[in-house]
Amino acid sequence: MFVFLKSLSRSAHEEEHHGERSASTEPCTSLTVWRRSLVMSCNGFTVIDCHGDVVYRVDNYSGRPKELVLMDGSGRSILQCDVARYYTTIILVFMKCTCLIFVSNKEPIFYVKKCINILHGNPNVLAYVYRCRSSQKGYAYVIEGSYSHRSCRVFDETKRVVAEIKRKDAIIGGVSFGAEVFMLIVEAGFDPGFAMALVLLLDQMFS
């Protein structure tokens, strides 16, 4: 299984180079995300780059954790996602509506707020991403699309796509991976680790 995913990540990288992004002067980062931990009896994620190397991993020992730790391929902690803290009392009505993103063992740098469609005019919006320490009003990023269909885009304040989640269908021995394996495409200049942290929070909010 893991050997196949390494091969899959290489083929996805080749597809991106022959696609619409090939005209860009700076290459994007193409990652294959497997919604499975490499640790036995453990939930999580394994993320493979275009060379077939594990670049990120998440090992979750409980079904609904209070926090998730994004690690690099060697197991070093990079970011912590706190899914148990909330910013306003109103948000408590909705499960896991506001989550924090920390640099490990430091103060929070971003918080992500789930969009409740009944309170918003745009049904395509999944969540807003805000900077924790910023004098600027408004969101830093907005996430649109459908996580359950693995079709999402992250837009910055200028409406430029900085990251994208795309479904990657693959079949081995007649068994389809479905939504368990998908692509995370990160544009040049946007932190792939931060993009993966957003994936973790979307998974908690919409799975």
N, C-alpha and C positions, 0 to 999 in steps of 0.2 A: 504493500500500500504506500509506504513512505517513499520507496524508490520511484513508484509511478508519479507521485506528486512532484518529486524533484524534476522528472522529465516533463510533467505538465507545466511547471513554472517556466521552463526554458522555451517551450512552444508558445506560451502566452507572450513571452518577451518578444519572440520573433513576430507574432501577430501585431503587436503594438508598433513595431518598427515599420510594418508595411501598411499601417492604418493611417487615420487622419492626423495623428500626432507626429508623424515622420517628418512633417514640414517644419517642426519646431527646431530652433537652433540648440536648445538645451533639452536633453533627454529627460523623460519622466521616469519615475520609479515604478516598476511593475512587480507586484507582490501576489503570491498565491496564498490565500488564507484557508486553512483547514480548521473547521470548528470541532477540533478534537485535540486533547493533550497527548503528548508522547508518553506521559506517566500513566502506568496502569491504574485502573480504578479511580481516575481523576478526570474531571471535566476541564475544558479550557480551549485554548487556541494554539495552533502551530502555524507560523508564517515563514514562507520560503521565498527567497529572492530569485532573480532571473538566472543565477548561477547554480541553483539547487541547494543553497545553504540556508540553514535555519537562522533567521535574523531576529525574530521576536517569538516569545512564547508566553502563555498564561496557563498556570496550573491551579485550578480551582477545586478545592476539596469539599465544597458544599454546593447545594443546588442554587440557593439564592444568597450569595455572600454579601457581607456588609462592605467589603472592599475588594478590589481586584488590583493585582500588581502586574504591570507589563514589564517583562524581562527581555534582555537581549538573548542571543543564541546560547551564550555561556551561562545564563541564569542570573546575571547581574540586574538588579532592579533599576528601572529607568523612570517609570511613572506609576503613581498610585491613583486609582480611581475610586473615590469614596461614594458609594451608592446609597448610603444610609443617612446622609445629612440633607437637610432641606433649608431653604432660605426664608420662606414665608409660611404662615400658618395655613393660608388658603391652599397652598400646594399640597399640604398633607392629605387632602381629600383624594388625591390621585396617587397611586402607587408609583414610586420611583420617577417622579417628575423632574426633580432637580438633583444633579450630581456634580461633584467636585473633581477636578483633575489637579493632582499635586506633582511637583517634582519631588522625588522620594525624600521623605523626612524633612520637607520644607513647607513653606506656606503655599496655599492653593494659588494656582496661576489662572485657571479658567473655571467657569461653571457652565453646565449644560442644562437648559430648561426645555422639557418636553412641551410641544405645542398641542394644546387641546383644541381640536377643530371647531368645537361649538363656540369657542371664544375667539376664533380667528377667521378671517375671510378667505384665506388661501389654504385649501385642503391638501395641497402638495407639501406644505411645510411640516417636517417632522420635529425639528428642534432648533433652538437658537443657542449659540455659543457666545458667552460674554467673558470679558477679561475681568478678573477679580479686583485688580487695582488699576483703575483707569478713570480719568476725569471725563472721558468721552461718553456721550450718551449713545445708546443703541448697541446692537450686537456686533461682534467681531466677525462671526461666520453664521450662516444659516444652512441647514441641511434639508434638502427636499427629496421627495421620491417615496419609495417603499422598501423598507428594510426586509420585510418578509419575502419580497420578491427579489431581494439582493439587487436593487436598482436605485441607487442614491447618488446625489451629487452634493458636494460641499462648496458653497459660494462664499467668497470674501465680501468685504464692504463695497467693492466696485462691481459686484455681480460676476466676477471671474471665477470659473471652476478651478478649484485648487486640489480637489481629490474626488475620486469616484469609485463607487462600489458597483461591480458588474458581475452578473451571474456567469458561471463557467460550468457548463454541462459536460459531464464525462461519464463514460460507461466502461466498467471492467467486468467481464464475465456476466454480462446481462444485467448488472446492478448499477443503477444510476446514483451518483453522489447527490444530485439535487442541489439543495441550498447549503449543504455542508461544506462544499468547496466553492470558493468564489474569488474574484480578482479585486484587489485594491490598487487603483492607479493613482499615483501621487505626482502632481506636477512639480517641476523644478522650482526650488525656493520654498516649498512647504515641507515641514518636518514629517517624515514617514511615521516616526514614533507617535507623534501627536495624532496623526490621521488614524493610526491603529487604536489609540485610546478612544477616539470617537466611535470606532466600530464596537469596542467593548461596551460602551455606554448605550449605543443603539440596541445592542443585543439584549441588554438588561431591560431596556424600556419597552421593546417591541417583540420580545420572544415569549 
